Amino acid sequence: MDDLVKEVIPLLQYLIPGFLTAWIFYSLTAFRRPDTFGQIVQALIFTFVIHGAVILIKAGLFWFGEKWWTFGDWGLKAEASWSFIVSVTLGLLACYFANNDKLHVWLRDKHITKQTSYPTEWFSAFAKHKRFVVLHLIDERRLYGWPLEWPSEPKHGQFVIQAPSWLDDQGKEFPLAAELLVVDASNVLWVEFTPKTW
């Protein structure tokens, strides 16, 4: 048992930066966490990128130290510190690109992909088209308002609607007294985006 622990602990220490990056990414984006195997694979990929970046940083610092000035010795503390810095930076950078679609816009312009950076087409529609919506509910009522928050998937989560109003058959608004209304996504049949923007 002691031999197994001695082998597992260094492996976990090696993988922790990748797991930290994956944790940051899934904590700050609307993406669903993959199953355990998928999380391990992503942590391995992040670990590979992180350790590659640390090797480049080490080489750059050694070169800088030979040419100009030395910061100190490169040891386990320095390597662990740079691994932590790179893993946090990589996680935040991945979140930045996943939450604004800028990388995928550039890739679509180059005809490399047709995908967006958002987790689903549903989420992409709400993120790209900032406007009032009409929620068509399963009981045939229609709710009009500004979506402050929306679920990342069509059937799970809630809508937070600001300035909600009921719409009658002719489209006349009947404002509700509430400033915000939370509607469970499972009660929504479909969503209509209106031409009116905020």
C-alpha positions as CSV (number, residue, x, y, z in Angstrom):
1,M,0.0,0.0,0.0
2,D,2.8,2.4,0.9
3,D,4.4,1.8,-2.6
4,L,1.1,2.6,-4.3
5,V,0.8,5.9,-2.3
6,K,4.4,6.8,-3.2
7,E,3.6,6.3,-6.9
8,V,0.2,8.0,-6.9
9,I,1.2,11.2,-5.0
10,P,3.8,12.4,-7.5
11,L,1.4,11.6,-10.3
12,L,-1.3,13.7,-8.6
13,Q,1.2,16.6,-8.0
14,Y,2.0,16.5,-11.7
15,L,-1.7,16.6,-12.7
16,I,-2.9,19.2,-10.2
17,P,-2.2,22.2,-12.5
18,G,-4.4,20.6,-15.2
19,F,-7.2,19.9,-12.8
20,L,-7.0,23.5,-11.5
21,T,-7.3,24.9,-15.0
22,A,-10.3,22.6,-15.8
23,W,-11.9,23.6,-12.5
24,I,-11.5,27.3,-13.3
25,F,-12.9,26.8,-16.8
26,Y,-16.0,24.8,-15.7
27,S,-16.7,27.1,-12.7
28,L,-16.7,30.3,-14.8
29,T,-18.5,29.1,-18.0
30,A,-21.9,27.6,-18.9
31,F,-20.3,24.4,-20.1
32,R,-21.4,21.2,-18.4
33,R,-18.7,19.1,-16.7
34,P,-17.9,16.0,-18.7
35,D,-17.9,12.6,-17.0
36,T,-15.0,11.5,-14.9
37,F,-13.0,10.1,-17.8
38,G,-13.6,13.3,-19.8
39,Q,-12.4,15.4,-16.9
40,I,-9.3,13.3,-16.6
41,V,-8.6,13.6,-20.3
42,Q,-9.1,17.4,-20.2
43,A,-6.9,17.7,-17.2
44,L,-4.2,15.7,-19.0
45,I,-4.4,18.0,-22.0
46,F,-4.2,21.1,-19.8
47,T,-1.3,19.5,-17.9
48,F,0.6,19.0,-21.2
49,V,0.1,22.6,-22.2
50,I,1.0,23.9,-18.8
51,H,4.2,21.9,-18.4
52,G,5.1,22.8,-22.0
53,A,4.7,26.5,-21.1
54,V,6.7,26.1,-17.9
55,I,9.5,24.5,-19.9
56,L,9.5,27.5,-22.3
57,I,9.4,29.9,-19.3
58,K,12.4,28.1,-17.7
59,A,14.4,28.2,-21.0
60,G,13.5,31.9,-21.4
61,L,14.6,32.7,-17.8
62,F,17.8,30.8,-18.2
63,W,18.6,32.7,-21.4
64,F,17.7,36.0,-19.7
65,G,19.9,35.0,-16.7
66,E,22.9,34.2,-19.0
67,K,22.6,37.5,-21.0
68,W,21.6,40.0,-18.3
69,W,20.5,39.2,-14.8
70,T,19.7,36.2,-12.7
71,F,16.6,36.1,-10.5
72,G,17.7,33.1,-8.5
73,D,17.9,29.3,-8.7
74,W,15.4,27.2,-10.6
75,G,14.1,24.6,-8.1
76,L,10.9,22.8,-7.2
77,K,9.4,26.0,-5.7
78,A,10.0,28.0,-8.8
79,E,8.6,25.2,-11.0
80,A,5.5,24.8,-8.8
81,S,5.0,28.6,-8.7
82,W,5.2,28.9,-12.5
83,S,2.9,25.9,-12.9
84,F,0.3,27.6,-10.7
85,I,0.6,30.9,-12.5
86,V,0.3,29.3,-15.9
87,S,-2.6,27.0,-14.9
88,V,-4.6,30.0,-13.5
89,T,-3.8,32.1,-16.5
90,L,-4.7,29.3,-18.9
91,G,-8.0,28.7,-17.1
92,L,-9.0,32.4,-17.2
93,L,-7.9,32.7,-20.8
94,A,-10.0,29.7,-21.8
95,C,-13.0,31.2,-19.9
96,Y,-12.5,34.5,-21.7
97,F,-12.6,33.0,-25.1
98,A,-15.4,30.6,-24.3
99,N,-17.6,33.4,-22.9
100,N,-17.2,36.0,-25.8
101,D,-16.9,33.9,-29.0
102,K,-14.0,36.1,-30.3
103,L,-11.7,33.2,-31.1
104,H,-14.5,31.3,-32.9
105,V,-15.4,34.5,-34.8
106,W,-11.8,34.6,-36.1
107,L,-11.8,30.9,-36.9
108,R,-15.2,31.2,-38.8
109,D,-13.8,34.1,-40.8
110,K,-10.9,31.9,-41.8
111,H,-13.3,29.1,-42.7
112,I,-11.7,26.7,-40.2
113,T,-15.0,26.1,-38.3
114,K,-18.7,26.9,-38.3
115,Q,-19.0,26.4,-34.5
116,T,-19.4,29.0,-31.8
117,S,-17.6,29.0,-28.5
118,Y,-20.9,28.7,-26.6
119,P,-22.0,25.3,-25.1
120,T,-25.3,25.1,-27.0
121,E,-27.1,26.8,-29.9
122,W,-29.7,27.8,-27.3
123,F,-27.2,29.6,-25.1
124,S,-25.6,31.1,-28.2
125,A,-28.9,32.6,-29.4
126,F,-29.4,34.4,-26.0
127,A,-25.8,35.5,-25.8
128,K,-25.7,37.0,-29.4
129,H,-29.2,38.5,-29.6
130,K,-29.7,40.9,-26.8
131,R,-33.4,41.8,-27.0
132,F,-36.8,41.3,-25.5
133,V,-38.3,37.8,-25.6
134,V,-41.7,36.2,-25.6
135,L,-41.8,33.0,-23.6
136,H,-44.5,30.7,-25.0
137,L,-45.5,28.6,-21.9
138,I,-47.0,25.1,-21.9
139,D,-50.3,26.4,-20.6
140,E,-50.6,28.6,-23.8
141,R,-49.9,31.9,-22.0
142,R,-47.2,34.2,-23.3
143,L,-44.8,36.2,-21.1
144,Y,-42.9,39.2,-22.5
145,G,-39.8,40.8,-20.9
146,W,-36.1,41.3,-20.9
147,P,-34.1,38.1,-20.2
148,L,-31.5,39.0,-17.5
149,E,-30.5,35.3,-17.1
150,W,-31.4,32.2,-19.1
151,P,-30.6,28.5,-18.8
152,S,-27.8,27.1,-20.8
153,E,-30.0,24.3,-21.9
154,P,-33.7,24.4,-23.1
155,K,-35.2,22.1,-20.5
156,H,-33.1,22.7,-17.4
157,G,-32.7,25.9,-15.3
158,Q,-34.7,29.1,-15.0
159,F,-35.3,32.3,-16.9
160,V,-35.0,35.6,-14.9
161,I,-37.3,38.0,-16.8
162,Q,-37.1,41.8,-16.0
163,A,-40.2,44.0,-16.5
164,P,-42.4,41.0,-17.2
165,S,-45.8,41.4,-18.9
166,W,-48.5,38.9,-20.0
167,L,-49.5,39.2,-23.7
168,D,-53.0,38.6,-24.9
169,D,-54.0,37.2,-28.3
170,Q,-53.7,40.6,-29.9
171,G,-50.3,41.3,-28.4
172,K,-51.5,43.8,-25.8
173,E,-49.2,43.9,-22.7
174,F,-50.5,43.5,-19.2
175,P,-47.5,44.4,-16.9
176,L,-47.0,42.4,-13.8
177,A,-46.3,44.2,-10.5
178,A,-43.0,42.3,-10.1
179,E,-39.7,43.8,-11.2
180,L,-38.3,40.3,-11.9
181,L,-40.0,37.0,-12.6
182,V,-38.3,33.6,-12.5
183,V,-39.7,31.0,-14.9
184,D,-38.7,27.4,-14.9
185,A,-37.4,26.4,-18.3
186,S,-39.4,23.1,-18.3
187,N,-42.6,25.3,-18.5
188,V,-41.5,27.0,-21.7
189,L,-42.4,25.5,-25.1
190,W,-40.4,27.9,-27.2
191,V,-38.9,31.4,-27.2
192,E,-39.6,34.2,-29.6
193,F,-37.0,37.0,-29.9
194,T,-38.6,40.3,-30.6
195,P,-37.1,43.0,-32.9
196,K,-37.1,45.5,-30.0
197,T,-33.8,45.8,-28.2
198,W,-33.0,47.5,-24.9
